[in-house]
Each structure stands twice: as structure tokens, then as C-alpha cells.
Amino acid sequence: TLYERHEAKLAAQTLTLNGNVDLREVSLAFKNSDRIAEILVEEGDAVKKDQVLARLDSDALQYKVKIAEAQVAAQQAVVDKLHNGTRRQELDQAVAKAQETAANRDFLQREYERKQAAYDASQGRSISDESLDDVKSKLDAATARANEAQANYELALAGPRKEDIASGEAKLESLTQELKELQYTLGQYELKAPQDGVIRSRLLEVGDMASPQKPVFRISLNTKKWVRVYVKESDLGKLHEGSQASVYIDSFPNHAIQGQVGYISGTAEFTPKNVETKDLRLALLYEVRVYVEDPDNLLRMGMPATVKIKL
């Protein structure tokens, strides 16, 4: 009939292939080793990029972060003080101290000179050796205090040295970097989804000890899906990268999911048992991947699919 001839013509112009849906998977593990405190998703849950999936116990690390924050704040105050230099009130105190100790030294100097003169005039009869030595000791002590007060005043007047400022700033930078490292580590205590996808396996539970070598989840990513099919060598020349294709699944046999040929193997291989009939299992065929756009997320890992490519 006319209908049968039309169908036969369409069949001759269309290459029909059977295969299975494939997609990228990723195993997610924590970057650090610690005990799992929370798991926020279940198997089969759809997740969005950067969604928090699980958390480690971070109490001890948060305590270290608070200590580091306090150390940075304290050192920042030290650096600010070095940059601001000596305050007017501190300079006035240094001046007053220098003047006070200088006045006391001058008084004792006059007292010592007076007693020395009396001692010399009386040849030691009016002033004893002990009394003269006592005044001399007090004068020496007062002179030392006056010199110290004068030096402190000169330091206050000059302000902090450049070396002291540089040392304070270097210590502040070191403490700041240590704080940033702790904050980064704390951020790694949350396990986040790298892309939109579906939780396929939940491998650890709350209370388990996590480590970089032990994945917590296995996620199927929604970013790239394809149907893996196998083509006979006689049909291989009819295909090329970019060939448009329609993909059908049993759940929606009349709904075409659009895609295109994105990969053609350059090496023949035996056909997997779950793809072709028994007669073709020993045939050498070529793997072809048909990449599809699946905005409705209809395709699942391993799902059988039929691919039709117009020639």
C-alpha cells in the first residue's frame, strides 16, 4: 500500500540504533578528616550546585578561629599604636618625669658640694666620712634616675622606630594569614554539590569518621547526558559528529528528546551483551555517543533508549 511504501522510504532514510543512557558521576569526599555531624540529603534527592550536603563536627576548629581572631585584633591595636606614635599626654608625662629627676639630682649635687666643702674645711671634724658617703650614694642614684628619665623622654619624642613598625606589621600579617587558613579549613567542613545532580548513593552516615579517601556521596550530574550506541561498519560512514538525532525512551515513546552525535570511536569492539541481540554479540561494532539536551530530566543512568538519525 501507499502507506507501507511511505513507511519503508522513511525507514531507509533513518538509522535506528538501540543503546543505554549514560551520564557523568562524581564521588564526593570531605577534604579534611573528622567525624560527620550532619547529613542533609537522602538517596534519590535532586540537588543544586553549591547546596550543602553534609557537615563535619567543627566545634574544636571554631574555637581555634575565635582565638586567632582575638590575636589578630590585639596585634592590630599594637600596630595602630606604633603608627600613631607617642600621644601628647605621654610626652608631657615624660617631660615632667625628666624635670623632676633632674631637679632632685641638682639638689643632691648642691648638698654633696656643701658637705664636701665643710668636710675639707674642718678636715673631717664637722662632717663624718659616713655622712659624706651617704650623700654621694644618693647623688649617684639620683643622677642615674635623671639620665634614665631623659632617655625615655627622647625616645617618646622620637616615636617608634621604623624597624619596630615593620616588625609589628609582619607579625600582624602572619597572624592574619593563620586566621585565613583556619577560616578556609572551616569552610571545607561543609560538603557542597559541585553541580546540579541527583544523589545516587549515600556511603557514610552521621557519626562515621570522614576522610579524603572515603566518599560520602556518589552524585549523577545533570550537566551532560548521552546515549551510548553501537554502529556497524557499513553504517559508520553515514554518520559524522554533529549529526542530528532523536532519542526515545519506553516511558515516552512518542516524545522525541533532541540530541546530536558527539563522539565516534575510531576502534571497533565487541558489543556489550545488554545492548544488542544474541546474533550481534560477536560482531565488531563502533561506539557512538549521542549527546542530548534533557531539560525535563527524563533520562536516568542505564535507561534503555532508541536513537533515530536521519540520513
Protein Blocks (a to p, Z undefined) as FASTA:
>chain_A
ZZlmmmmmmmmmpccddddddddddddddfbdcddfbdcbdehiacdehiafbdcdfklm
mmmmmmmmmmmmmmmmmmmmmmnopafklmmmmmmmmmmmmmmmmmmmmmmmmmmmmmmm
nnommpcfklmmmmmmmmmmmmmmmmmmmmmmmmmmnopafklmmmmmmmmmmmmmmmmm
mmmmmmmmpccdfbdcddfbdfbdehiacdfklcfbdcddfkbccddddddfklmmmpce
hiacddddfklmmbccddddfbdcfbdcdddfklmcfklmmpccdddddddddfkomacg
hiacdddddZZ
